[in-house]
Amino acid sequence: MNTLKKWLPDVLVVVLFAAISFAYFFVPVTQGKILFQHDAAASVGLGKELKDYQEATGETSRWTNAVFGGMPTYQLAPSYSSTDGLSQVMSAYHLWLPDYVWFLFAYLLGFYILLRAFDFRQSLAALGSILWAFSSYFLIIIAAGHLWKVMALAYLPPMIAGIVLAYRGKYLSGFIVTALFTAFEVKANHVQMTYYYLFIVLFMVIAYLVKAIREKQLSGFLKASAHWPSRQP
């Protein structure tokens, strides 16, 4: 019962986030409408060369000449059977919500996990997550069809949360959260956003190092540092 009471507020917040996300996209979801997303429409043309090649040869090309001067296809439409299991885990994390709805839900839940890692109480963490998720840019990129960027930005806060947990001495939960959301982040396939956020991670690690030196807790810092980077996917 004590465990239930401890986690019940967090569960209720997750339910609230799902309700908010569904309510925001209620009309298009219930009426079967879809957003016209420029990037999604453009990708049909970008992928024609790959589709024609596969239909002609039965093979999947890992290079295309249809974009710029040519580029690897894993930056256009990555598809690997080895990630099928991870895709199922991601769907479960999104509560199997419909498209568009789960985009907003992932924003909300990801930032909530980060704030909870910083020991914000549930009400403040929920409020902060709503303010974060409804920042105008996050909704603009959904409409524009920048879906990999949507995913990358949704998974980065909880990935950082895992690092925070590790440096706060919660090694097991820190490892699990960091590993899980790092895997999600890699699968999101938006190298640019991930690269930018790694600078935030770097500065955080430096700050934790300074704190550890001042408090003469260097052994704990080294243990946390050895714990999360070496085990990420």
N, CA, C and O of each residue as an XYZ file, in Angstrom:
932
protein
N       0.819     -1.211      0.000
C       0.000      0.000      0.000
C       0.854      1.262      0.000
O       0.521      2.252     -0.652
N       1.960      1.214      0.741
C       2.846      2.377      0.787
C       3.455      2.653     -0.580
O       3.605      3.805     -0.987
N       3.807      1.569     -1.289
C       4.364      1.727     -2.642
C       3.331      2.326     -3.576
O       3.645      3.195     -4.390
N       2.079      1.850     -3.452
C       0.989      2.372     -4.280
C       0.768      3.856     -4.016
O       0.611      4.639     -4.953
N       0.756      4.244     -2.752
C       0.558      5.645     -2.400
C       1.709      6.504     -2.928
O       1.514      7.654     -3.321
N       2.907      5.924     -2.929
C       4.073      6.672     -3.378
C       3.998      6.975     -4.867
O       4.321      8.080     -5.302
N       3.565      5.973     -5.655
C       3.566      6.118     -7.111
C       2.248      6.610     -7.689
O       2.199      7.005     -8.854
N       1.192      6.595     -6.906
C      -0.124      6.983     -7.422
C      -0.134      8.392     -8.017
O      -0.690      8.565     -9.102
N       0.453      9.419     -7.367
C       0.448     10.759     -7.982
C       1.131     10.786     -9.346
O       0.669     11.479    -10.253
N       2.227     10.039     -9.504
C       2.909      9.993    -10.798
C       2.037      9.317    -11.855
O       1.985      9.759    -13.003
N       1.357      8.247    -11.460
C       0.466      7.558    -12.395
C      -0.664      8.479    -12.830
O      -1.031      8.505    -14.004
N      -1.209      9.229    -11.894
C      -2.290     10.162    -12.222
C      -1.806     11.261    -13.167
O      -2.551     11.704    -14.042
N      -0.569     11.696    -12.991
C      -0.003     12.708    -13.893
C       0.130     12.147    -15.301
O      -0.164     12.841    -16.274
N       0.569     10.893    -15.420
C       0.683     10.262    -16.735
C      -0.683     10.190    -17.406
O      -0.807     10.473    -18.597
N      -1.701      9.816    -16.649
C      -3.071      9.767    -17.191
C      -3.516     11.167    -17.623
O      -4.151     11.331    -18.664
N      -3.181     12.161    -16.821
C      -3.510     13.547    -17.168
C      -2.833     13.956    -18.470
O      -3.455     14.587    -19.325
N      -1.574     13.601    -18.622
C      -0.844     13.936    -19.855
C      -1.492     13.280    -21.071
O      -1.617     13.906    -22.123
N      -1.901     12.031    -20.929
C      -2.566     11.342    -22.040
C      -3.877     12.037    -22.391
O      -4.209     12.187    -23.567
N      -4.624     12.462    -21.370
C      -5.896     13.147    -21.604
C      -5.672     14.499    -22.284
O      -6.392     14.853    -23.217
N      -4.681     15.248    -21.818
C      -4.374     16.554    -22.425
C      -3.969     16.386    -23.889
O      -4.412     17.138    -24.757
N      -3.125     15.394    -24.149
C      -2.637     15.169    -25.518
C      -3.779     14.789    -26.452
O      -3.864     15.269    -27.583
N      -4.656     13.916    -25.958
C      -5.789     13.501    -26.786
C      -6.754     14.656    -26.997
O      -7.289     14.829    -28.092
N      -6.981     15.445    -25.956
C      -7.901     16.576    -26.074
C      -7.397     17.595    -27.082
O      -8.187     18.174    -27.828
N      -6.088     17.818    -27.109
C      -5.520     18.819    -28.023
C      -5.737     18.408    -29.480
O      -5.983     19.257    -30.337
N      -5.644     17.107    -29.755
C      -5.816     16.618    -31.134
C      -7.149     15.898    -31.301
O      -7.280     15.027    -32.161
N      -8.134     16.255    -30.490
C      -9.404     15.536    -30.480
C     -10.094     15.574    -31.837
O     -10.546     14.541    -32.331
N     -10.177     16.740    -32.433
C     -10.914     16.873    -33.703
C     -10.272     16.058    -34.825
O     -10.968     15.255    -35.446
N      -8.984     16.225    -35.114
C      -8.418     15.430    -36.209
C      -8.444     13.929    -35.940
O      -8.651     13.143    -36.864
N      -8.236     13.519    -34.687
C      -8.219     12.090    -34.386
C      -9.608     11.487    -34.538
O      -9.752     10.422    -35.138
N     -10.631     12.145    -34.007
C     -11.985     11.589    -34.050
C     -12.626     11.710    -35.434
O     -13.535     10.948    -35.763
N     -12.163     12.654    -36.236
C     -12.733     12.834    -37.572
C     -11.860     12.239    -38.677
O     -12.164     12.397    -39.859
N     -10.810     11.577    -38.307
C      -9.952     10.918    -39.293
C      -9.157     11.873    -40.150
O      -8.746     11.511    -41.253
N      -8.929     13.085    -39.674
C      -8.165     14.062    -40.434
C      -6.669     13.906    -40.149
O      -6.273     13.375    -39.112
N      -5.852     14.378    -41.085
C      -4.411     14.344    -40.893
C      -3.838     15.725    -41.180
O      -4.423     16.510    -41.927
N      -2.707     16.005    -40.589
C      -2.006     17.255    -40.875
C      -1.265     17.139    -42.193
O      -0.663     16.106    -42.487
N      -1.307     18.196    -42.984
C      -0.429     18.231    -44.144
C       0.937     18.700    -43.659
O       1.118     19.857    -43.281
N       1.878     17.790    -43.678
C       3.220     18.073    -43.171
C       4.192     18.116    -44.353
O       4.364     17.131    -45.071
N       4.813     19.261    -44.534
C       5.645     19.464    -45.713
C       6.743     18.412    -45.828
O       6.940     17.823    -46.890
N       7.453     18.182    -44.734
C       8.545     17.215    -44.791
C       8.060     15.810    -45.108
O       8.727     15.061    -45.822
N       6.886     15.453    -44.568
C       6.327     14.137    -44.851
C       5.959     14.001    -46.327
O       6.174     12.953    -46.937
N       5.400     15.077    -46.892
C       5.046     15.057    -48.316
C       6.299     15.007    -49.194
O       6.347     14.281    -50.187
N       7.306     15.788    -48.811
C       8.548     15.821    -49.595
C       9.275     14.491    -49.552
O       9.965     14.122    -50.502
N       9.121     13.767    -48.446
C       9.834     12.498    -48.309
C       9.348     11.457    -49.318
O      10.080     10.529    -49.660
N       8.107     11.616    -49.794
C       7.595     10.690    -50.807
C       8.433     10.802    -52.078
O       8.802      9.796    -52.685
N       8.727     12.039    -52.468
C       9.568     12.241    -53.645
C      11.001     11.808    -53.413
O      11.632     11.222    -54.292
N      11.517     12.100    -52.221
C      12.895     11.731    -51.912
C      13.097     10.216    -51.910
O      14.172      9.713    -52.235
N      12.035      9.504    -51.535
C      12.160      8.055    -51.433
C      11.822      7.294    -52.698
O      11.897      6.065    -52.712
N      11.446      8.001    -53.776
C      11.032      7.293    -54.986
C      12.162      6.480    -55.593
O      11.951      5.351    -56.036
N      13.361      7.050    -55.614
C      14.506      6.327    -56.176
C      14.742      5.019    -55.423
O      15.004      3.982    -56.031
N      14.648      5.078    -54.104
C      14.864      3.882    -53.294
C      13.773      2.847    -53.540
O      14.044      1.649    -53.630
N      12.528      3.327    -53.648
C      11.407      2.428    -53.883
C      11.534      1.746    -55.236
O      11.328      0.538    -55.348
N      11.874      2.520    -56.268
C      12.032      1.951    -57.607
C      13.157      0.923    -57.638
O      13.036     -0.120    -58.279
N      14.249      1.223    -56.944
C      15.393      0.302    -56.915
C      15.006     -1.005    -56.222
O      15.381     -2.087    -56.673
N      14.260     -0.900    -55.130
C      13.865     -2.101    -54.402
C      12.898     -2.950    -55.226
O      12.988     -4.178    -55.231
N      11.975     -2.286    -55.922
C      11.029     -3.027    -56.757
C      11.732     -3.712    -57.918
O      11.316     -4.791    -58.341
N      12.800     -3.100    -58.445
C      13.510     -3.665    -59.592
C      14.475     -4.778    -59.200
O      14.665     -5.730    -59.956
N      15.085     -4.662    -58.021
C      16.138     -5.606    -57.638
C      15.788     -6.479    -56.442
O      16.406     -7.523    -56.233
N      14.805     -6.062    -55.658
C      14.489     -6.787    -54.439
C      15.444     -6.485    -53.306
O      15.353     -7.100    -52.244
N      16.350     -5.558    -53.506
C      17.334     -5.200    -52.491
C      17.075     -3.786    -51.968
O      16.436     -2.970    -52.632
N      17.577     -3.522    -50.783
C      17.457     -2.197    -50.195
C      18.753     -1.436    -50.381
O      19.809     -1.882    -49.930
N      18.681     -0.294    -51.040
C      19.884      0.518    -51.247
C      20.190      1.312    -49.989
O      19.286      1.805    -49.315
N      21.460      1.429    -49.684
C      21.880      2.243    -48.542
C      22.483      3.567    -49.001
O      23.174      4.240    -48.236
N      22.220      3.933    -50.241
C      22.710      5.209    -50.772
C      21.689      5.750    -51.763
O      21.074      4.978    -52.499
N      21.503      7.057    -51.791
C      20.609      7.678    -52.763
C      21.284      8.884    -53.395
O      22.047      9.601    -52.747
N      20.991      9.091    -54.659
C      21.474     10.273    -55.370
C      20.408     11.358    -55.461
O      20.624     12.386    -56.101
N      19.247     11.136    -54.819
C      18.113     12.046    -54.969
C      18.177     13.250    -54.035
O      17.375     14.173    -54.173
N      19.111     13.260    -53.092
C      19.212     14.352    -52.125
C      20.611     14.948    -52.184
O      21.607     14.232    -52.081
N      20.676     16.255    -52.348
C      21.959     16.957    -52.421
C      22.858     16.268    -53.454
O      22.429     16.004    -54.577
N      24.098     15.981    -53.072
C      25.015     15.294    -53.995
C      25.033     13.807    -53.751
O      25.932     13.105    -54.213
N      24.021     13.313    -53.011
C      23.987     11.915    -52.617
C      24.227     11.802    -51.130
O      24.990     12.577    -50.555
N      23.574     10.835    -50.508
C      23.761     10.659    -49.069
C      23.286      9.269    -48.652
O      22.524      8.631    -49.378
N      23.737      8.794    -47.475
C      23.284      7.477    -47.002
C      21.781      7.480    -46.747
O      21.223      8.473    -46.283
N      21.144      6.378    -47.050
C      19.698      6.318    -46.882
C      19.283      6.194    -45.422
O      18.120      6.418    -45.090
N      20.225      5.840    -44.544
C      19.832      5.761    -43.138
C      19.498      7.130    -42.567
O      18.952      7.221    -41.467
N      19.817      8.202    -43.298
C      19.412      9.535    -42.889
C      18.068      9.929    -43.513
O      17.553     11.013    -43.242
N      17.516      9.072    -44.328
C      16.216      9.352    -44.957
C      15.109      8.470    -44.378
O      14.106      8.965    -43.864
N      15.308      7.180    -44.469
C      14.263      6.252    -44.034
C      14.901      4.998    -43.458
O      14.858      3.940    -44.086
N      15.495      5.099    -42.271
C      16.144      3.926    -41.680
C      15.130      2.849    -41.351
O      14.090      3.127    -40.755
N      15.427      1.635    -41.734
C      14.534      0.521    -41.445
C      15.372     -0.738    -41.263
O      15.938     -1.269    -42.219
N      15.439     -1.199    -40.035
C      16.237     -2.377    -39.714
C      15.415     -3.301    -38.830
O      14.816     -2.865    -37.847
N      15.390     -4.566    -39.183
C      14.611     -5.534    -38.407
C      15.144     -5.660    -36.987
O      14.406     -6.050    -36.082
N      16.423     -5.333    -36.780
C      17.025     -5.462    -35.454
C      16.423     -4.485    -34.442
O      16.576     -4.671    -33.235
N      15.742     -3.449    -34.927
C      15.154     -2.465    -34.018
C      13.664     -2.703    -33.782
O      13.003     -1.890    -33.135
N      13.132     -3.803    -34.299
C      11.697     -4.057    -34.139
C      11.304     -4.165    -32.666
O      10.271     -3.637    -32.253
N      12.127     -4.845    -31.884
C      11.834     -4.978    -30.454
C      11.830     -3.641    -29.749
O      10.974     -3.371    -28.906
N      12.803     -2.798    -30.105
C      12.872     -1.465    -29.503
C      11.658     -0.637    -29.898
O      11.150      0.141    -29.090
N      11.191     -0.794    -31.121
C       9.998     -0.066    -31.564
C       8.783     -0.433    -30.724
O       7.947      0.420    -30.428
N       8.686     -1.699    -30.339
C       7.573     -2.124    -29.496
C       7.657     -1.483    -28.109
O       6.644     -1.090    -27.530
N       8.888     -1.387    -27.588
C       9.081     -0.742    -26.286
C       8.697      0.733    -26.367
O       8.074      1.267    -25.450
N       9.069      1.389    -27.467
C       8.726      2.792    -27.648
C       7.214      2.976    -27.729
O       6.673      3.930    -27.168
N       6.538      2.077    -28.415
C       5.075      2.160    -28.514
C       4.427      2.019    -27.139
O       3.453      2.702    -26.826
N       4.984      1.123    -26.326
C       4.454      0.952    -24.970
C       4.678      2.220    -24.146
O       3.805      2.627    -23.379
N       5.841      2.840    -24.302
C       6.139      4.082    -23.590
C       5.158      5.181    -23.993
O       4.797      6.025    -23.174
N       4.727      5.169    -25.256
C       3.758      6.156    -25.749
C       2.321      5.743    -25.447
O       1.377      6.416    -25.862
N       2.152      4.615    -24.712
C       0.815      4.102    -24.367
C       0.001      3.762    -25.608
O      -1.229      3.763    -25.562
N       0.669      3.473    -26.705
C       0.009      3.107    -27.966
C      -0.993      4.182    -28.420
O      -2.000      3.878    -29.061
N      -0.701      5.412    -28.082
C      -1.579      6.510    -28.485
C      -1.454      6.760    -29.989
O      -0.436      6.409    -30.585
N      -2.469      7.359    -30.608
C      -2.415      7.627    -32.056
C      -1.318      8.635    -32.403
O      -0.823      9.364    -31.544
N      -0.953      8.654    -33.693
C      -0.023      9.671    -34.179
C      -0.545     11.058    -33.829
O      -1.748     11.269    -33.674
N       0.381     11.990    -33.711
C       0.129     13.359    -33.252
C      -0.106     13.380    -31.745
O       0.528     14.150    -31.024
N      -1.017     12.532    -31.272
C      -1.308     12.508    -29.847
C      -0.068     12.088    -29.064
O       0.276     12.707    -28.057
N       0.597     11.038    -29.528
C       1.751     10.563    -28.758
C       2.942     11.511    -28.870
O       3.817     11.494    -28.005
N       2.995     12.335    -29.911
C       4.073     13.322    -29.997
C       4.016     14.259    -28.789
O       5.013     14.477    -28.101
N       2.831     14.802    -28.555
C       2.649     15.727    -27.439
C       2.811     15.010    -26.099
O       3.387     15.555    -25.157
N       2.303     13.799    -26.027
C       2.437     13.009    -24.809
C       3.907     12.754    -24.480
O       4.304     12.837    -23.318
N       4.712     12.446    -25.489
C       6.144     12.185    -25.265
C       6.870     13.440    -24.790
O       7.767     13.358    -23.951
N       6.486     14.598    -25.322
C       7.041     15.863    -24.810
C       6.766     15.991    -23.313
O       7.665     16.246    -22.512
N       5.495     15.805    -22.965
C       5.062     16.004    -21.581
C       5.744     15.022    -20.626
O       6.301     15.422    -19.604
N       5.694     13.762    -20.967
C       6.219     12.744    -20.060
C       7.740     12.821    -19.939
O       8.289     12.640    -18.853
N       8.418     13.089    -21.056
C       9.872     13.167    -21.016
C      10.380     14.256    -20.097
O      11.309     14.037    -19.320
N       9.777     15.427    -20.180
C      10.224     16.529    -19.321
C       9.800     16.305    -17.878
O      10.478     16.742    -16.948
N       8.683     15.626    -17.697
C       8.236     15.292    -16.341
C       9.255     14.384    -15.655
O       9.577     14.579    -14.483
N       9.757     13.400    -16.385
C      10.768     12.494    -15.830
C      12.017     13.275    -15.427
O      12.615     12.997    -14.388
N      12.410     14.243    -16.242
C      13.582     15.062    -15.909
C      13.351     15.860    -14.624
O      14.207     15.873    -13.739
N      12.212     16.515    -14.522
C      11.940     17.324    -13.333
C      11.817     16.459    -12.081
O      12.226     16.879    -10.998
N      11.266     15.271    -12.215
C      11.174     14.375    -11.068
C      12.567     13.899    -10.640
O      12.820     13.683     -9.454
N      13.465     13.741    -11.614
C      14.844     13.368    -11.273
C      15.511     14.455    -10.448
O      16.399     14.173     -9.644
N      15.082     15.709    -10.647
C      15.588     16.831     -9.863
C      14.780     17.039     -8.572
O      14.929     18.054     -7.892
N      13.935     16.075     -8.254
C      13.151     16.083     -7.007
C      12.079     17.161     -6.958
O      11.683     17.579     -5.870
N      11.599     17.622     -8.114
C      10.414     18.480     -8.119
C       9.218     17.642     -7.652
O       9.091     16.478     -8.033
N       8.364     18.215     -6.848
C       7.158     17.488     -6.476
C       6.245     17.359     -7.694
O       6.354     18.120     -8.656
N       5.356     16.395     -7.632
C       4.579     16.018     -8.816
C       3.823     17.180     -9.437
O       3.789     17.307    -10.661
N       3.218     18.028     -8.622
C       2.405     19.126     -9.155
C       3.261     20.122     -9.929
O       2.878     20.557    -11.015
N       4.406     20.481     -9.382
C       5.293     21.422    -10.073
C       5.909     20.791    -11.309
O       6.069     21.450    -12.336
N       6.254     19.510    -11.211
C       6.825     18.815    -12.369
C       5.805     18.737    -13.505
O       6.158     18.892    -14.674
N       4.548     18.498    -13.158
C       3.491     18.448    -14.172
C       3.303     19.813    -14.821
O       3.184     19.912    -16.042
N       3.277     20.870    -14.005
C       3.118     22.226    -14.539
C       4.294     22.583    -15.444
O       4.095     23.120    -16.534
N       5.501     22.293    -15.007
C       6.674     22.578    -15.825
C       6.647     21.826    -17.136
O       7.054     22.361    -18.167
N       6.175     20.598    -17.112
C       6.106     19.786    -18.327
C       5.102     20.348    -19.323
O       5.339     20.339    -20.531
N       3.980     20.837    -18.806
C       2.969     21.436    -19.681
C       3.514     22.708    -20.330
O       3.317     22.936    -21.524
N       4.197     23.532    -19.540
C       4.798     24.750    -20.094
C       5.832     24.414    -21.152
O       5.917     25.085    -22.180
N       6.609     23.389    -20.907
C       7.634     22.948    -21.862
C       6.995     22.444    -23.149
O       7.353     22.887    -24.240
N       6.049     21.519    -23.021
C       5.472     20.849    -24.191
C       4.693     21.801    -25.082
O       4.646     21.617    -26.298
N       4.079     22.823    -24.483
C       3.272     23.749    -25.271
C       4.059     24.982    -25.707
O       3.468     25.977    -26.128
N       5.382     24.925    -25.608
C       6.202     25.955    -26.248
C       5.905     25.925    -27.739
O       5.786     24.850    -28.325
N       5.787     27.076    -28.349
C       5.293     27.149    -29.727
C       6.128     26.331    -30.701
O       5.580     25.706    -31.609
N       7.449     26.325    -30.524
C       8.305     25.636    -31.503
C       8.009     24.147    -31.550
O       8.040     23.551    -32.626
N       7.723     23.536    -30.413
C       7.483     22.099    -30.384
C       6.243     21.714    -31.186
O       6.197     20.643    -31.790
N       5.247     22.585    -31.191
C       4.045     22.320    -31.978
C       4.247     22.657    -33.451
O       3.670     22.018    -34.332
N       5.072     23.664    -33.704
C       5.360     24.048    -35.093
C       6.038     22.909    -35.837
O       5.702     22.634    -36.988
N       6.999     22.238    -35.184
C       7.727     21.186    -35.895
C       6.861     19.944    -36.103
O       7.124     19.156    -37.011
N       5.833     19.760    -35.275
C       4.878     18.686    -35.562
C       4.130     19.002    -36.849
O       3.980     18.146    -37.720
N       3.660     20.252    -36.959
C       2.921     20.662    -38.160
C       3.795     20.629    -39.403
O       3.315     20.344    -40.500
N       5.081     20.922    -39.229
C       5.992     20.933    -40.377
C       6.416     19.537    -40.797
O       6.948     19.349    -41.891
N       6.182     18.555    -39.932
C       6.565     17.189    -40.267
C       7.991     16.842    -39.897
O       8.544     15.869    -40.410
N       8.604     17.632    -39.004
C       9.967     17.332    -38.552
C       9.892     16.278    -37.446
O      10.253     16.535    -36.298
N       9.423     15.107    -37.813
C       9.040     14.129    -36.802
C      10.234     13.518    -36.084
O      10.133     13.183    -34.904
N      11.364     13.366    -36.771
C      12.546     12.842    -36.076
C      13.050     13.855    -35.055
O      13.537     13.483    -33.987
N      12.931     15.125    -35.388
C      13.317     16.153    -34.427
C      12.359     16.142    -33.236
O      12.784     16.323    -32.095
N      11.073     15.931    -33.501
C      10.089     15.811    -32.427
C      10.507     14.699    -31.470
O      10.527     14.886    -30.254
N      10.842     13.539    -32.036
C      11.222     12.397    -31.212
C      12.511     12.680    -30.443
O      12.613     12.369    -29.256
N      13.492     13.269    -31.122
C      14.774     13.553    -30.475
C      14.593     14.509    -29.301
O      15.179     14.308    -28.237
N      13.786     15.546    -29.491
C      13.568     16.520    -28.430
C      12.725     15.942    -27.285
O      12.827     16.389    -26.143
N      11.903     14.956    -27.603
C      11.077     14.331    -26.567
C      11.885     13.381    -25.687
O      11.603     13.241    -24.497
N      12.892     12.728    -26.275
C      13.651     11.723    -25.533
C      14.886     12.278    -24.839
O      15.446     11.620    -23.963
N      15.318     13.473    -25.214
C      16.522     14.025    -24.601
C      16.360     14.372    -23.123
O      17.251     14.046    -22.338
N      15.270     15.016    -22.705
C      15.130     15.305    -21.270
C      15.179     14.056    -20.378
O      15.885     14.069    -19.370
N      14.451     12.972    -20.715
C      14.561     11.798    -19.846
C      15.925     11.124    -19.922
O      16.360     10.499    -18.955
N      16.605     11.244    -21.066
C      17.971     10.711    -21.147
C      18.873     11.438    -20.154
O      19.676     10.812    -19.461
N      18.735     12.768    -20.090
C      19.503     13.559    -19.136
C      19.071     13.228    -17.713
O      19.888     13.260    -16.792
N      17.792     12.910    -17.529
C      17.302     12.535    -16.201
C      18.048     11.319    -15.671
O      18.360     11.251    -14.482
N      18.332     10.369    -16.535
C      19.071      9.187    -16.111
C      20.460      9.543    -15.619
O      20.949      8.969    -14.645
N      21.096     10.492    -16.295
C      22.427     10.941    -15.880
C      22.349     11.637    -14.523
O      23.207     11.441    -13.663
N      21.314     12.446    -14.346
C      21.109     13.125    -13.068
C      20.946     12.105    -11.942
O      21.543     12.250    -10.875
N      20.144     11.086    -12.180
C      19.927     10.056    -11.164
C      21.235      9.355    -10.813
O      21.506      9.086     -9.643
N      22.043      9.062    -11.829
C      23.313      8.379    -11.579
C      24.223      9.220    -10.703
O      24.847      8.697     -9.780
N      24.309     10.533    -10.981
C      25.180     11.404    -10.198
C      24.592     11.737     -8.827
O      25.280     12.295     -7.973
N      23.339     11.400     -8.622
C      22.742     11.569     -7.296
C      22.801     10.281     -6.495
O      22.165     10.160     -5.448
N      23.570      9.317     -6.995
C      23.787      8.076     -6.258
C      22.792      6.974     -6.534
O      22.902      5.891     -5.959
N      21.813      7.222     -7.410
C      20.833      6.194     -7.754
C      21.329      5.472     -9.013
O      20.823      5.683    -10.115
N      22.332      4.619     -8.812
C      23.074      4.050     -9.928
C      22.228      3.133    -10.809
O      22.295      3.214    -12.036
N      21.445      2.276    -10.198
C      20.657      1.329    -10.988
C      19.581      2.035    -11.805
O      19.474      1.820    -13.012
N      18.785      2.876    -11.152
C      17.737      3.595    -11.885
C      18.358      4.547    -12.898
O      17.817      4.737    -13.988
N      19.490      5.145    -12.543
C      20.179      6.025    -13.488
C      20.626      5.275    -14.724
O      20.485      5.761    -15.846
N      21.173      4.073    -14.507
C      21.615      3.253    -15.643
C      20.447      2.871    -16.538
O      20.530      2.985    -17.761
N      19.347      2.412    -15.918
C      18.198      1.953    -16.701
C      17.603      3.095    -17.521
O      17.358      2.941    -18.717
N      17.372      4.231    -16.884
C      16.758      5.369    -17.573
C      17.671      5.902    -18.674
O      17.213      6.193    -19.779
N      18.957      6.029    -18.370
C      19.899      6.532    -19.385
C      19.991      5.579    -20.566
O      19.945      6.011    -21.718
N      20.120      4.297    -20.293
C      20.250      3.314    -21.371
C      19.002      3.279    -22.245
O      19.090      3.255    -23.473
N      17.838      3.277    -21.595
C      16.581      3.189    -22.342
C      16.405      4.382    -23.268
O      16.130      4.216    -24.456
N      16.563      5.585    -22.725
C      16.276      6.763    -23.530
C      17.425      7.115    -24.477
O      17.216      7.825    -25.460
N      18.620      6.634    -24.195
C      19.689      6.777    -25.183
C      19.376      5.921    -26.406
O      19.606      6.335    -27.542
N      18.847      4.716    -26.160
C      18.428      3.863    -27.271
C      17.321      4.532    -28.078
O      17.353      4.518    -29.309
N      16.338      5.120    -27.384
C      15.271      5.846    -28.075
C      15.857      7.000    -28.891
O      15.463      7.237    -30.033
N      16.798      7.704    -28.283
C      17.392      8.875    -28.932
C      18.141      8.491    -30.203
O      18.026      9.170    -31.223
N      18.898      7.416    -30.143
C      19.633      6.954    -31.327
C      18.648      6.561    -32.422
O      18.860      6.871    -33.594
N      17.568      5.877    -32.037
C      16.577      5.453    -33.029
C      15.820      6.642    -33.624
O      15.319      6.559    -34.745
N      15.735      7.743    -32.882
C      15.076      8.936    -33.417
C      15.814      9.478    -34.637
O      15.220     10.151    -35.480
N      17.112      9.184    -34.729
C      17.872      9.459    -35.956
C      17.956     10.943    -36.297
O      17.872     11.326    -37.464
N      18.124     11.780    -35.267
C      18.338     13.199    -35.547
C      19.666     13.589    -34.902
O      19.712     14.075    -33.772
N      20.734     13.363    -35.648
C      22.086     13.529    -35.124
C      22.328     14.962    -34.645
O      23.017     15.181    -33.649
N      21.763     15.924    -35.354
C      21.994     17.332    -35.017
C      21.511     17.660    -33.609
O      22.256     18.242    -32.820
N      20.272     17.292    -33.285
C      19.732     17.586    -31.966
C      20.497     16.844    -30.877
O      20.785     17.400    -29.817
N      20.820     15.600    -31.143
C      21.573     14.814    -30.160
C      22.941     15.433    -29.913
O      23.402     15.502    -28.774
N      23.577     15.875    -30.966
C      24.901     16.513    -30.853
C      24.828     17.769    -29.980
O      25.680     17.980    -29.116
N      23.818     18.592    -30.207
C      23.680     19.814    -29.406
C      23.489     19.485    -27.928
O      24.100     20.112    -27.062
N      22.652     18.513    -27.650
C      22.355     18.195    -26.262
C      23.531     17.550    -25.549
O      23.614     17.615    -24.323
N      24.439     16.931    -26.287
C      25.616     16.346    -25.655
C      26.481     17.424    -25.013
O      27.213     17.150    -24.061
N      26.401     18.644    -25.528
C      27.119     19.745    -24.880
C      26.516     20.034    -23.504
O      27.237     20.320    -22.548
N      25.183     19.957    -23.416
C      24.539     20.148    -22.123
C      24.991     19.067    -21.150
O      25.278     19.345    -19.986
N      25.051     17.837    -21.638
C      25.509     16.728    -20.803
C      26.942     16.974    -20.340
O      27.270     16.756    -19.174
N      27.793     17.428    -21.259
C      29.188     17.705    -20.914
C      29.291     18.738    -19.799
O      30.027     18.544    -18.831
N      28.554     19.835    -19.936
C      28.601     20.890    -18.924
C      28.044     20.407    -17.585
O      28.528     20.802    -16.525
N      27.027     19.553    -17.641
C      26.479     18.987    -16.411
C      27.515     18.123    -15.697
O      27.672     18.200    -14.478
N      28.212     17.307    -16.468
C      29.235     16.437    -15.879
C      30.336     17.271    -15.230
O      30.810     16.951    -14.139
N      30.736     18.341    -15.910
C      31.752     19.235    -15.337
C      31.254     19.836    -14.022
O      32.003     19.920    -13.049
N      29.978     20.254    -14.000
C      29.407     20.828    -12.781
C      29.383     19.801    -11.652
O      29.700     20.127    -10.508
N      29.008     18.561    -11.971
C      29.012     17.515    -10.949
C      30.427     17.210    -10.474
O      30.630     16.885     -9.304
N      31.404     17.311    -11.364
C      32.797     17.099    -10.973
C      33.251     18.175     -9.989
O      33.867     17.867     -8.968
N      32.948     19.435    -10.296
C      33.316     20.537     -9.400
C      32.656     20.345     -8.036
O      33.284     20.535     -6.995
N      31.381     19.967     -8.060
C      30.647     19.736     -6.810
C      31.295     18.603     -6.012
O      31.450     18.708     -4.795
N      31.671     17.524     -6.696
C      32.281     16.385     -6.017
C      33.619     16.750     -5.396
O      33.937     16.303     -4.294
N      34.406     17.562     -6.097
C      35.702     17.992     -5.568
C      35.509     18.859     -4.338
O      36.207     18.695     -3.338
N      34.561     19.780     -4.412
C      34.316     20.676     -3.277
C      33.823     19.913     -2.058
O      34.185     20.237     -0.927
N      32.999     18.903     -2.290
C      32.423     18.151     -1.182
C      33.243     16.912     -0.830
O      32.852     16.122      0.029
N      34.395     16.748     -1.507
C      35.284     15.608     -1.287
C      34.544     14.284     -1.471
O      34.664     13.360     -0.666
N      33.769     14.226     -2.566
C      33.001     13.037     -2.911
C      33.413     12.520     -4.290
O      32.580     12.077     -5.080
N      34.708     12.587     -4.554
C      35.195     12.230     -5.890
C      34.946     10.758     -6.212
O      34.711     10.416     -7.370
N      34.993      9.897     -5.222
C      34.776      8.465     -5.472
C      33.360      8.218     -6.007
O      33.156      7.395     -6.899
N      32.384      8.950     -5.440
C      31.017      8.802     -5.937
C      30.869      9.306     -7.354
O      30.151      8.712     -8.158
N      31.554     10.411     -7.669
C      31.518     10.944     -9.028
C      32.105      9.946    -10.017
O      31.538      9.717    -11.086
N      33.245      9.351     -9.658
C      33.899      8.393    -10.550
C      33.045      7.148    -10.735
O      33.000      6.577    -11.824
N      32.376      6.732     -9.681
C      31.509      5.565     -9.785
C      30.341      5.832    -10.719
O      29.995      4.999    -11.556
N      29.737      7.006    -10.566
C      28.614      7.359    -11.453
C      29.079      7.518    -12.888
O      28.393      7.088    -13.815
N      30.248      8.137    -13.081
C      30.788      8.363    -14.430
C      31.105      7.037    -15.111
O      30.876      6.880    -16.311
N      31.624      6.098    -14.356
C      31.936      4.787    -14.933
C      30.680      3.976    -15.180
O      30.679      3.036    -15.975
N      29.615      4.345    -14.494
C      28.404      3.550    -14.537
C      27.589      3.789    -15.804
O      27.175      2.842    -16.473
N      27.360      5.085    -16.134
C      26.422      5.312    -17.243
C      27.048      5.373    -18.619
O      26.449      4.817    -19.540
N      28.239      6.017    -18.860
C      28.681      6.107    -20.244
C      29.087      4.788    -20.841
O      28.831      4.532    -22.017
N      29.729      3.928    -20.030
C      30.269      2.690    -20.575
C      29.191      1.692    -20.916
O      29.457      0.715    -21.616
N      27.951      1.917    -20.429
C      26.903      0.924    -20.652
C      25.807      1.412    -21.577
O      24.822      0.706    -21.796
N      25.959      2.596    -22.119
C      24.935      3.075    -23.039
C      24.975      2.259    -24.315
O      26.047      1.792    -24.698
N      23.813      2.060    -25.012
C      23.784      1.322    -26.262
C      24.637      2.022    -27.306
O      24.740      1.548    -28.437
